Amino acid sequence: MAKNKFQDGPGPSQRQLRVGELIRRTLSEVLARGDIHDPDLNRLSITVGEVTTSPDLRIATAYVLPLGGDGQDDVLKLLARNKGELRRMIGKKVGLKFTPDLRFRIDETFDRLDETRRLFAKEDVRRDVETDDQDDE
């Protein structure tokens, strides 16, 4: 297989990023409009934070979070149960040669953000940050 000469590091290619964002928008729209034939899933508000794709674009991992963060395991089960229908709808709207297989994970970005804020609010960390700022001057 030929090496991608436009990509230096191990990060995703521009194509992976573009396809992931297209799938994220489409999946968000489908879930928000309630187009799925599952009343349990249509009842929930689900945020799709990010979608990453494998290098061959055959697998798309969607990072989701239910509104309020409650019932995360139930949301993953409902999405997995309706994966085929979601995949068909995305395939119709996106128009890729192959629609990726969908996988769902809980988006932990907000939890990490809260933990980072908590750490920065600690007195000893604030003192260290202020000391570092003074040393730079």
C-alpha positions as CSV (number, residue, x, y, z in Angstrom):
1,M,0.0,0.0,0.0
2,A,1.4,3.4,-0.9
3,K,2.3,5.8,1.9
4,N,0.3,9.0,2.1
5,K,2.8,11.7,1.2
6,F,0.5,14.5,2.5
7,Q,0.4,13.2,6.0
8,D,3.4,13.3,8.3
9,G,2.1,12.1,11.7
10,P,-0.1,9.4,13.0
11,G,-3.2,11.7,13.1
12,P,-6.2,11.4,10.9
13,S,-6.1,12.4,7.2
14,Q,-8.1,15.4,5.9
15,R,-10.4,12.9,4.2
16,Q,-11.1,11.0,7.5
17,L,-11.8,14.3,9.2
18,R,-14.1,15.5,6.5
19,V,-16.1,12.2,6.3
20,G,-16.3,12.0,10.1
21,E,-17.7,15.5,10.3
22,L,-20.2,14.8,7.5
23,I,-21.4,11.6,9.3
24,R,-21.6,13.5,12.7
25,R,-23.8,16.2,11.2
26,T,-26.0,13.7,9.4
27,L,-26.3,11.5,12.5
28,S,-27.2,14.5,14.7
29,E,-29.8,15.5,12.3
30,V,-31.4,12.1,12.1
31,L,-31.5,11.7,15.8
32,A,-32.8,15.2,16.4
33,R,-35.6,14.8,13.9
34,G,-36.7,11.4,15.2
35,D,-36.5,9.7,11.9
36,I,-35.8,6.3,13.5
37,H,-38.7,3.8,13.9
38,D,-37.9,3.2,17.6
39,P,-40.0,5.2,20.0
40,D,-37.5,4.6,22.9
41,L,-34.7,6.2,20.9
42,N,-36.9,9.1,19.6
43,R,-37.8,10.0,23.1
44,L,-34.2,10.9,24.0
45,S,-32.1,13.9,23.2
46,I,-28.6,12.7,22.2
47,T,-25.6,14.9,21.5
48,V,-23.1,13.6,18.9
49,G,-19.8,15.2,19.9
50,E,-17.5,13.7,17.4
51,V,-17.2,10.9,14.8
52,T,-13.9,9.4,14.0
53,T,-13.3,7.1,11.0
54,S,-10.8,4.3,10.4
55,P,-8.1,5.0,7.8
56,D,-10.0,2.9,5.2
57,L,-13.3,4.7,6.1
58,R,-15.0,1.3,6.8
59,I,-15.6,2.0,10.5
60,A,-17.0,5.1,12.1
61,T,-17.0,5.6,15.9
62,A,-19.6,8.1,17.1
63,Y,-19.0,9.7,20.5
64,V,-22.4,10.4,22.0
65,L,-23.9,11.7,25.2
66,P,-27.5,11.8,26.3
67,L,-28.8,15.1,27.5
68,G,-28.1,15.5,31.1
69,G,-25.7,12.5,31.1
70,D,-28.2,10.1,32.6
71,G,-28.9,6.6,31.1
72,Q,-25.6,6.3,29.2
73,D,-25.7,2.5,29.0
74,D,-29.3,2.5,27.8
75,V,-28.5,5.0,25.1
76,L,-25.6,2.8,23.8
77,K,-27.9,-0.2,23.7
78,L,-30.6,1.7,21.9
79,L,-28.1,3.0,19.3
80,A,-26.6,-0.4,18.8
81,R,-30.1,-1.9,18.4
82,N,-30.9,0.6,15.7
83,K,-27.4,0.6,14.0
84,G,-28.6,-0.9,10.8
85,E,-31.4,1.7,10.2
86,L,-29.0,4.6,11.2
87,R,-26.4,3.3,8.8
88,R,-29.0,3.1,5.9
89,M,-30.2,6.6,6.6
90,I,-26.7,8.0,6.7
91,G,-25.8,6.2,3.5
92,K,-28.8,7.8,1.7
93,K,-28.0,11.3,2.9
94,V,-24.1,11.3,2.7
95,G,-23.6,9.5,-0.7
96,L,-20.4,7.7,0.1
97,K,-19.3,4.7,-2.0
98,F,-19.4,2.6,1.2
99,T,-21.3,3.6,4.3
100,P,-19.1,2.9,7.3
101,D,-20.1,0.4,10.0
102,L,-21.2,2.5,13.0
103,R,-19.9,2.0,16.6
104,F,-21.0,4.1,19.5
105,R,-19.0,5.2,22.6
106,I,-19.8,7.6,25.4
107,D,-18.3,11.0,24.9
108,E,-16.1,11.7,28.0
109,T,-14.9,15.2,26.9
110,F,-17.2,17.0,29.3
111,D,-16.1,14.9,32.2
112,R,-12.4,15.6,31.4
113,L,-13.2,19.3,31.1
114,D,-14.8,19.3,34.5
115,E,-11.8,17.5,36.0
116,T,-9.4,20.0,34.4
117,R,-11.4,22.9,35.8
118,R,-11.4,21.3,39.3
119,L,-7.6,20.8,39.1
120,F,-7.0,24.4,38.0
121,A,-9.2,25.7,40.9
122,K,-7.0,24.1,43.5
123,E,-5.0,26.6,45.5
124,D,-1.6,25.0,45.0
125,V,-2.0,24.7,41.3
126,R,-3.1,28.3,40.9
127,R,-0.1,29.3,43.0
128,D,2.2,27.3,40.7
129,V,0.7,28.8,37.5
130,E,1.1,32.3,38.9
131,T,4.8,31.5,39.8
132,D,5.4,30.2,36.2
133,D,3.9,33.4,34.7
134,Q,6.2,35.6,36.8
135,D,9.3,33.5,35.8
136,D,8.5,34.0,32.1
137,E,8.7,37.8,32.4
